[in-house]
Amino acid sequence: MQTNVELKPFKLIIRGFDEDKEGHYGTLLTLANGRISVKGLLELTGSRNNVAFMAGLYNNVPIWRRELIALPAVNNVYINNAQKESIEYVERTLDMFNGVLTTYVKLRHPNTSYFSESLVHRVHKNMYMQRISVSSSKILTITLPIENSLNPFLYGYTYTEHLRRKSVDFQGNKVSITYETRDSGLIVEISMLIATHGAEDFKHFITRDSAGFIVEGRDFVIEKYVLFRRINDEKTAEKINFVNFNWAELSQRHKESWNKLWEEIGLVVEGDEYVAGALSLYTFHLLQLIDDEAEDLMIPARGLHGLGYRGHVFWDTDVYLLPFLGLVYPEGLRKILNFRCRTLNSAVKYAAETGFKGARFPWESVDDGYESTPRYYPVDLNKCECVDILTGEQEIHISGDIAFALDFYYKVSGDREFMQRCGLKMLVEIARFWASRVEYDQDKKSYVIRNVIGPDEYHVGVSNSYYTNYLAKYSLEAAARYVVEFSKDDEFKPILTELGITWNEVENWFKLANGIYEGRVHEKVIEEFEGYFELADPDLNSEGIRRVDVKDLEDVGKTKLVKQADVVLALILKEIVEGVDPETLKRNYEYYSKYTTHESSLSLPIYATAGFMINDPSAMKLFINALKTDIENIYGNTHEGFHVATAGGIWYAVIFGILGVRLRGNELIVDPKAMNGLRIGVNLRYKGRKLRLSSS
């Protein structure tokens, strides 16, 4: 059956059914509220990939240390145990403005029409709701299960069972199943309640790996309510009374919450329906990752939409979500930084264990804040062949990324409470890490940072990565600047005393920052890392995204090929807060564009941003290609989850590229671009004020 995807402002419509594309569509149609999520694969196919997730729920696993747990599927519906071959027509609509997914299916055998409306409640954070309407020429048997889940481990034929089913309890039209995590003993309860209208009586069923209800009828409606609770976690253990559930009232409250949120953001796109639909889709999925009741947010690289990167948290969260969360939804960036605050002690311990001072944040983080990057990855189980993964040891710029995000947040929010509670301490400890990590090079008469990996991960163990050195310099300067500023503030003096800061230490930070090596520059092109200019020129015949096999990385590392925006990203960050000579940005954009493969989904939106900044005619093409990332599955891995950093990067292009937003001292500077018929408008927040911006 042919499939067709149609994008409209705040609507995604998928017609037809193609099993090979269901993983992709399941991510696009995932519903979430920042605390729980439910995958959006077609519910009548019985896919065990239709799993749910709960934010922050991890368990131990080999290789990756800890991973996000795939919770049981709760949205699958079986009609007479019908197979996929019975499907005649499918149409699914994701209504982003209301946060609702509707599904219409026509079945051949028997002649049956099926319609459902699903939502993950934005107000009642632990609730998933599904309303099913069925009309048939014959009596049907409908099965509504809660189905045990497994996490895929390697290559699709090995799995990990993180949950052990402890009990099943039926009480009339309600079933509650408790599960225990295998390492920590955390108890998770999933409860389902159904209400039937026009159907015959229902009955319970339980099998080895599922439990639920069986309903019979011809023309009837079923309302299903599912609750997820972590029993021994006070924050998510609150029970909701099933007795007074009313579909109309609950769904209306959910829709009103989404409507209010969209109205506050004020996103308007005119002049290009594809851009309007795509931007609203990426924004919708970013908003679905924010639990506005949580104290802190862990946003995995693939969101709550799949198990890509095992649900680990990277630098994507801090740097790539910076413009959208910092200026559109600042409470979100505060919560992300609160997660880093909560795990600061782990970062201090990590630095000490690896021979450094201060706080060293892990490249891949999980719920406990410890390094969870795999040290190796099996590429051939038959030959016991593995490849080394050195990012956990060498990609240390993440501590600088966090410092940059923290400084940006304070500049746009003026949030003194955050700085008093944790922000200043975090900046100080990050500065202490960099002060212990740099080395003095007598020949260069500068401080250098050796044996690192920059954002361009093709080159391993390099010295003086421009991106890494810039973030180290920025971190040291920011910490020193805030200590000087807050030393005059009586409310901060006890904090400085507690941290044991001396003026000698602060002066040393200034000295180190001023002396950090910034690399060679040739005709305003900045060398990505020491020795980069001497590398071999690669074959540049191919265009667009280029793939590099993991087994070929050693050879690729001998060339100038770049995986993603590196120097260009550093210059964009610098331009946002300090300013960059326009010709320098232009020269580096043009030079590195030739060598960048864009193999990482983080790359295209950053190059689009730089293109808009320098008025490059190709910027819009780069922007459109970035918008295609998940919509058209251009990387072939959207089934593993939503590309969070791509969505954040798209907002880089909108806010810093198209709308021309900059921070200069204590002022927000705006210089919107003329977009040839395309108009993008949004409400920004700056120090508690709402600002309406629009491209001209």
BELTA-V755606 format. One record per backbone hydrogen bond with DSSP energy under -0.5 kcal/mol. CO is the residue of the C=O (numbers start at 1). NH is the residue of the N-H. E is the energy in kcal/mol with one decimal. If there is no record, write none. Layout:
co->CO nh->NH e->E
co->CO nh->NH e->E
This chain:
co->4 nh->6 e->-0.5
co->4 nh->15 e->-2.9
co->6 nh->13 e->-2.9
co->8 nh->11 e->-2.4
co->10 nh->96 e->-1.9
co->10 nh->97 e->-0.9
co->11 nh->8 e->-3.0
co->12 nh->94 e->-3.1
co->13 nh->6 e->-3.1
co->13 nh->15 e->-0.5
co->14 nh->92 e->-2.8
co->15 nh->4 e->-2.4
co->18 nh->21 e->-1.7
co->18 nh->22 e->-0.7
co->19 nh->22 e->-0.9
co->21 nh->25 e->-2.6
co->22 nh->26 e->-3.0
co->23 nh->27 e->-1.1
co->24 nh->27 e->-0.6
co->24 nh->28 e->-1.8
co->25 nh->29 e->-2.2
co->26 nh->40 e->-2.2
co->27 nh->30 e->-1.5
co->31 nh->38 e->-2.7
co->35 nh->55 e->-2.8
co->36 nh->33 e->-1.7
co->37 nh->53 e->-1.8
co->38 nh->31 e->-2.3
co->42 nh->45 e->-1.5
co->43 nh->46 e->-0.6
co->43 nh->77 e->-2.6
co->47 nh->50 e->-1.3
co->49 nh->51 e->-2.0
co->51 nh->39 e->-2.6
co->52 nh->71 e->-3.2
co->53 nh->37 e->-2.0
co->54 nh->57 e->-1.9
co->56 nh->58 e->-0.9
co->57 nh->69 e->-2.3
co->59 nh->67 e->-2.4
co->61 nh->65 e->-1.0
co->62 nh->64 e->-2.6
co->64 nh->66 e->-2.6
co->65 nh->61 e->-2.3
co->67 nh->59 e->-1.8
co->69 nh->71 e->-0.7
co->71 nh->52 e->-1.5
co->73 nh->147 e->-2.2
co->76 nh->145 e->-0.5
co->77 nh->79 e->-0.5
co->78 nh->80 e->-0.6
co->78 nh->143 e->-2.8
co->79 nh->82 e->-3.0
co->83 nh->86 e->-1.9
co->84 nh->87 e->-1.8
co->86 nh->108 e->-2.8
co->89 nh->106 e->-2.6
co->90 nh->16 e->-3.2
co->91 nh->104 e->-2.6
co->92 nh->14 e->-2.8
co->93 nh->95 e->-0.8
co->93 nh->102 e->-2.6
co->94 nh->12 e->-1.7
co->94 nh->96 e->-1.0
co->95 nh->99 e->-1.2
co->95 nh->100 e->-2.0
co->100 nh->95 e->-3.2
co->100 nh->102 e->-0.5
co->101 nh->118 e->-2.9
co->102 nh->93 e->-2.4
co->103 nh->116 e->-2.3
co->104 nh->91 e->-2.4
co->105 nh->107 e->-0.5
co->105 nh->114 e->-2.7
co->106 nh->88 e->-3.3
co->106 nh->89 e->-1.4
co->107 nh->112 e->-1.8
co->108 nh->110 e->-0.6
co->110 nh->112 e->-1.0
co->111 nh->137 e->-1.4
co->112 nh->107 e->-3.1
co->113 nh->135 e->-2.3
co->114 nh->105 e->-2.8
co->115 nh->133 e->-3.4
co->116 nh->103 e->-2.4
co->117 nh->131 e->-2.7
co->118 nh->101 e->-2.4
co->119 nh->121 e->-0.6
co->119 nh->129 e->-2.9
co->123 nh->125 e->-1.3
co->124 nh->127 e->-1.9
co->126 nh->228 e->-2.2
co->127 nh->121 e->-2.1
co->128 nh->226 e->-3.1
co->129 nh->119 e->-2.2
co->130 nh->132 e->-0.5
co->130 nh->224 e->-3.0
co->131 nh->117 e->-1.9
co->132 nh->222 e->-2.8
co->133 nh->115 e->-2.4
co->134 nh->220 e->-1.8
co->135 nh->113 e->-2.8
co->140 nh->142 e->-0.5
co->140 nh->217 e->-1.6
co->141 nh->80 e->-3.2
co->142 nh->215 e->-3.0
co->143 nh->78 e->-2.3
co->143 nh->145 e->-0.6
co->144 nh->213 e->-1.9
co->145 nh->147 e->-0.5
co->146 nh->211 e->-1.5
co->147 nh->73 e->-1.5
co->150 nh->152 e->-0.5
co->151 nh->160 e->-3.0
co->154 nh->157 e->-1.6
co->154 nh->158 e->-0.8
co->158 nh->153 e->-3.4
co->158 nh->154 e->-0.5
co->160 nh->151 e->-2.9
co->160 nh->162 e->-0.8
co->162 nh->182 e->-1.9
co->163 nh->165 e->-0.5
co->164 nh->180 e->-2.3
co->167 nh->178 e->-1.9
co->169 nh->176 e->-2.5
co->171 nh->174 e->-1.0
co->173 nh->194 e->-2.1
co->174 nh->171 e->-3.1
co->175 nh->192 e->-2.9
co->176 nh->169 e->-2.7
co->177 nh->190 e->-2.8
co->178 nh->166 e->-2.8
co->178 nh->167 e->-1.2
co->179 nh->188 e->-2.8
co->180 nh->164 e->-2.4
co->181 nh->185 e->-1.1
co->186 nh->181 e->-2.4
co->186 nh->188 e->-0.5
co->187 nh->231 e->-1.9
co->187 nh->232 e->-0.6
co->188 nh->179 e->-3.1
co->189 nh->229 e->-2.4
co->190 nh->177 e->-2.7
co->191 nh->227 e->-2.5
co->192 nh->175 e->-2.6
co->193 nh->225 e->-2.7
co->195 nh->223 e->-3.1
co->197 nh->221 e->-2.5
co->201 nh->216 e->-0.6
co->203 nh->214 e->-2.7
co->205 nh->212 e->-2.2
co->209 nh->148 e->-3.2
co->210 nh->207 e->-3.3
co->211 nh->146 e->-2.6
co->212 nh->205 e->-1.7
co->213 nh->144 e->-2.9
co->214 nh->203 e->-2.2
co->215 nh->142 e->-3.6
co->216 nh->200 e->-3.2
co->217 nh->140 e->-3.1
co->218 nh->136 e->-0.8
co->218 nh->220 e->-0.5
co->220 nh->134 e->-2.6
co->221 nh->197 e->-2.8
co->222 nh->132 e->-3.3
co->222 nh->224 e->-0.5
co->223 nh->195 e->-2.3
co->224 nh->130 e->-2.5
co->225 nh->193 e->-2.6
co->226 nh->128 e->-2.7
co->227 nh->191 e->-2.3
co->229 nh->189 e->-3.2
co->229 nh->231 e->-0.8
co->230 nh->233 e->-1.5
co->233 nh->236 e->-1.3
co->233 nh->237 e->-0.8
co->236 nh->230 e->-0.5
co->240 nh->242 e->-0.5
co->242 nh->245 e->-1.8
co->246 nh->250 e->-2.7
co->247 nh->251 e->-2.9
co->248 nh->252 e->-1.8
co->249 nh->253 e->-2.1
co->250 nh->254 e->-2.0
co->251 nh->255 e->-2.6
co->252 nh->256 e->-2.5
co->253 nh->257 e->-1.7
co->254 nh->258 e->-2.0
co->255 nh->259 e->-3.0
co->256 nh->260 e->-2.4
co->257 nh->261 e->-1.9
co->258 nh->262 e->-2.6
co->259 nh->263 e->-2.3
co->260 nh->264 e->-2.1
co->261 nh->265 e->-2.0
co->262 nh->266 e->-2.9
co->262 nh->267 e->-0.6
co->265 nh->683 e->-3.2
co->268 nh->681 e->-3.1
co->270 nh->679 e->-2.8
co->272 nh->276 e->-2.4
co->273 nh->277 e->-2.7
co->274 nh->278 e->-3.0
co->275 nh->279 e->-2.8
co->276 nh->280 e->-1.8
co->277 nh->281 e->-1.9
co->278 nh->282 e->-2.5
co->279 nh->283 e->-2.1
co->280 nh->284 e->-2.3
co->281 nh->285 e->-2.2
co->282 nh->286 e->-1.8
co->283 nh->287 e->-2.6
co->284 nh->288 e->-1.9
co->286 nh->289 e->-1.5
co->287 nh->290 e->-1.6
co->288 nh->34 e->-1.3
co->289 nh->291 e->-0.7
co->290 nh->292 e->-0.9
co->291 nh->294 e->-1.5
co->297 nh->299 e->-0.6
co->298 nh->300 e->-0.7
co->300 nh->303 e->-2.2
co->301 nh->644 e->-1.5
co->301 nh->645 e->-0.5
co->302 nh->305 e->-1.4
co->302 nh->642 e->-1.1
co->307 nh->310 e->-2.3
co->308 nh->311 e->-1.5
co->309 nh->312 e->-2.1
co->310 nh->68 e->-2.2
co->312 nh->301 e->-2.2
co->313 nh->365 e->-2.7
co->314 nh->317 e->-0.8
co->315 nh->319 e->-2.6
co->315 nh->320 e->-0.6
co->316 nh->320 e->-1.2
co->316 nh->321 e->-1.0
co->319 nh->322 e->-0.8
co->321 nh->325 e->-2.5
co->321 nh->326 e->-0.6
co->322 nh->326 e->-1.9
co->323 nh->327 e->-2.0
co->324 nh->328 e->-2.1
co->324 nh->329 e->-1.5
co->327 nh->685 e->-3.7
co->329 nh->332 e->-2.2
co->329 nh->333 e->-0.8
co->330 nh->334 e->-2.1
co->331 nh->335 e->-1.9
co->332 nh->336 e->-2.0
co->333 nh->337 e->-2.4
co->334 nh->338 e->-1.9
co->335 nh->297 e->-1.8
co->335 nh->339 e->-1.5
co->336 nh->340 e->-1.4
co->337 nh->341 e->-2.2
co->338 nh->342 e->-2.7
co->339 nh->343 e->-1.5
co->341 nh->344 e->-1.6
co->343 nh->347 e->-1.8
co->344 nh->348 e->-2.3
co->345 nh->349 e->-2.2
co->346 nh->350 e->-2.4
co->347 nh->351 e->-2.1
co->347 nh->360 e->-2.3
co->348 nh->352 e->-2.0
co->349 nh->353 e->-2.5
co->350 nh->354 e->-1.3
co->351 nh->356 e->-3.3
co->352 nh->355 e->-1.4
co->358 nh->360 e->-0.5
co->359 nh->361 e->-0.6
co->363 nh->365 e->-0.5
co->364 nh->372 e->-2.3
co->365 nh->313 e->-2.6
co->366 nh->369 e->-1.4
co->375 nh->389 e->-2.5
co->377 nh->387 e->-2.3
co->380 nh->385 e->-2.6
co->381 nh->384 e->-0.6
co->385 nh->379 e->-2.3
co->385 nh->380 e->-1.8
co->387 nh->377 e->-2.1
co->388 nh->390 e->-0.5
co->390 nh->393 e->-0.5
co->390 nh->394 e->-2.6
co->391 nh->395 e->-2.6
co->394 nh->396 e->-2.0
co->394 nh->453 e->-1.8
co->395 nh->398 e->-0.6
co->396 nh->399 e->-1.4
co->397 nh->401 e->-2.3
co->398 nh->402 e->-2.3
co->399 nh->403 e->-1.8
co->400 nh->404 e->-2.5
co->401 nh->405 e->-2.4
co->402 nh->406 e->-2.4
co->403 nh->407 e->-2.5
co->404 nh->408 e->-2.6
co->405 nh->409 e->-2.6
co->406 nh->410 e->-2.3
co->407 nh->411 e->-2.1
co->408 nh->412 e->-2.0
co->409 nh->413 e->-1.9
co->410 nh->414 e->-2.5
co->412 nh->687 e->-3.6
co->414 nh->416 e->-1.5
co->415 nh->419 e->-1.6
co->416 nh->420 e->-2.7
co->417 nh->421 e->-2.6
co->418 nh->422 e->-2.7
co->418 nh->423 e->-2.7
co->419 nh->424 e->-2.0
co->422 nh->426 e->-2.6
co->423 nh->427 e->-2.2
co->424 nh->428 e->-2.4
co->425 nh->429 e->-2.5
co->426 nh->430 e->-2.2
co->427 nh->431 e->-2.4
co->428 nh->432 e->-2.2
co->429 nh->359 e->-2.3
co->429 nh->433 e->-1.6
co->430 nh->434 e->-2.2
co->431 nh->435 e->-2.6
co->432 nh->436 e->-1.4
co->433 nh->437 e->-1.1
co->434 nh->438 e->-2.1
co->439 nh->441 e->-0.5
co->439 nh->448 e->-3.6
co->440 nh->442 e->-0.6
co->441 nh->445 e->-1.6
co->441 nh->446 e->-1.3
co->446 nh->441 e->-3.2
co->447 nh->517 e->-3.1
co->448 nh->439 e->-2.6
co->449 nh->464 e->-3.1
co->452 nh->462 e->-2.3
co->455 nh->457 e->-1.1
co->456 nh->454 e->-0.6
co->456 nh->459 e->-0.9
co->458 nh->460 e->-0.6
co->462 nh->452 e->-2.6
co->463 nh->530 e->-2.5
co->465 nh->469 e->-3.0
co->466 nh->470 e->-2.6
co->467 nh->471 e->-2.3
co->468 nh->472 e->-2.3
co->469 nh->473 e->-2.6
co->470 nh->474 e->-2.7
co->471 nh->475 e->-2.4
co->472 nh->476 e->-2.3
co->473 nh->477 e->-2.3
co->474 nh->478 e->-2.7
co->475 nh->479 e->-2.5
co->476 nh->480 e->-2.2
co->477 nh->481 e->-2.7
co->478 nh->482 e->-2.5
co->479 nh->483 e->-2.2
co->480 nh->484 e->-2.2
co->481 nh->485 e->-2.4
co->482 nh->486 e->-3.3
co->483 nh->487 e->-1.4
co->485 nh->488 e->-1.0
co->486 nh->489 e->-1.8
co->488 nh->490 e->-0.6
co->489 nh->492 e->-1.6
co->489 nh->493 e->-1.1
co->490 nh->494 e->-0.6
co->492 nh->496 e->-2.1
co->493 nh->497 e->-2.3
co->494 nh->498 e->-2.4
co->495 nh->499 e->-2.0
co->496 nh->500 e->-0.6
co->496 nh->501 e->-1.6
co->497 nh->500 e->-1.0
co->502 nh->506 e->-1.9
co->503 nh->507 e->-2.8
co->504 nh->508 e->-1.9
co->505 nh->509 e->-1.9
co->506 nh->510 e->-2.0
co->507 nh->511 e->-2.3
co->508 nh->512 e->-2.9
co->509 nh->513 e->-2.7
co->510 nh->514 e->-2.4
co->511 nh->515 e->-1.3
co->512 nh->516 e->-0.8
co->513 nh->516 e->-0.7
co->515 nh->447 e->-2.6
co->520 nh->527 e->-2.7
co->521 nh->523 e->-0.5
co->522 nh->525 e->-2.0
co->524 nh->526 e->-0.6
co->525 nh->522 e->-2.7
co->528 nh->466 e->-3.1
co->529 nh->532 e->-2.2
co->531 nh->534 e->-1.0
co->532 nh->535 e->-1.8
co->536 nh->560 e->-1.8
co->538 nh->540 e->-0.5
co->549 nh->552 e->-2.1
co->550 nh->553 e->-1.0
co->552 nh->556 e->-2.4
co->553 nh->557 e->-2.4
co->555 nh->558 e->-1.5
co->556 nh->559 e->-2.2
co->558 nh->536 e->-2.0
co->562 nh->597 e->-3.0
co->562 nh->598 e->-0.5
co->563 nh->599 e->-0.8
co->563 nh->600 e->-1.2
co->566 nh->570 e->-2.2
co->567 nh->571 e->-2.4
co->568 nh->572 e->-1.9
co->569 nh->573 e->-2.5
co->570 nh->574 e->-2.3
co->571 nh->575 e->-2.6
co->572 nh->576 e->-2.3
co->573 nh->577 e->-1.4
co->574 nh->578 e->-2.9
co->574 nh->579 e->-2.2
co->576 nh->663 e->-3.1
co->581 nh->584 e->-0.8
co->581 nh->585 e->-1.9
co->582 nh->586 e->-2.3
co->583 nh->587 e->-2.7
co->584 nh->588 e->-2.2
co->585 nh->589 e->-2.4
co->586 nh->590 e->-2.4
co->587 nh->591 e->-2.3
co->588 nh->592 e->-2.7
co->589 nh->593 e->-1.5
co->590 nh->594 e->-0.8
co->591 nh->594 e->-0.7
co->591 nh->595 e->-0.5
co->592 nh->595 e->-0.5
co->592 nh->596 e->-1.3
co->595 nh->562 e->-2.5
co->597 nh->546 e->-1.9
co->600 nh->603 e->-1.6
co->602 nh->606 e->-0.6
co->603 nh->606 e->-0.6
co->603 nh->607 e->-2.1
co->604 nh->608 e->-2.3
co->605 nh->609 e->-2.1
co->606 nh->610 e->-2.4
co->607 nh->611 e->-2.5
co->608 nh->612 e->-2.5
co->609 nh->613 e->-2.2
co->610 nh->614 e->-1.8
co->611 nh->616 e->-3.0
co->612 nh->615 e->-0.9
co->616 nh->619 e->-1.9
co->617 nh->620 e->-0.5
co->618 nh->622 e->-2.0
co->619 nh->623 e->-2.5
co->620 nh->624 e->-2.7
co->621 nh->625 e->-2.4
co->622 nh->626 e->-2.2
co->623 nh->627 e->-2.0
co->624 nh->628 e->-1.1
co->626 nh->629 e->-1.5
co->627 nh->631 e->-0.7
co->628 nh->632 e->-2.7
co->628 nh->634 e->-0.7
co->629 nh->634 e->-1.1
co->629 nh->635 e->-0.6
co->633 nh->636 e->-1.2
co->637 nh->640 e->-1.9
co->638 nh->641 e->-2.0
co->640 nh->308 e->-2.7
co->642 nh->644 e->-1.5
co->643 nh->647 e->-1.9
co->644 nh->648 e->-2.4
co->645 nh->649 e->-3.0
co->646 nh->650 e->-2.4
co->647 nh->651 e->-1.3
co->648 nh->652 e->-1.1
co->649 nh->653 e->-1.9
co->650 nh->654 e->-1.8
co->651 nh->655 e->-3.0
co->652 nh->656 e->-2.0
co->652 nh->657 e->-1.3
co->653 nh->658 e->-2.9
co->654 nh->659 e->-2.9
co->655 nh->661 e->-2.4
co->658 nh->673 e->-3.2
co->659 nh->671 e->-0.8
co->660 nh->671 e->-0.6
co->662 nh->664 e->-0.5
co->662 nh->669 e->-2.9
co->664 nh->667 e->-1.6
co->667 nh->664 e->-2.6
co->667 nh->669 e->-0.6
co->669 nh->662 e->-2.5
co->673 nh->675 e->-0.6
co->673 nh->696 e->-1.3
co->675 nh->678 e->-1.3
co->677 nh->679 e->-0.5
co->679 nh->270 e->-2.6
co->680 nh->695 e->-2.1
co->681 nh->268 e->-2.3
co->682 nh->684 e->-0.5
co->682 nh->693 e->-2.6
co->684 nh->691 e->-3.2
co->686 nh->689 e->-1.7
co->689 nh->686 e->-2.4
co->691 nh->684 e->-3.4
co->691 nh->693 e->-0.6
co->693 nh->682 e->-2.3
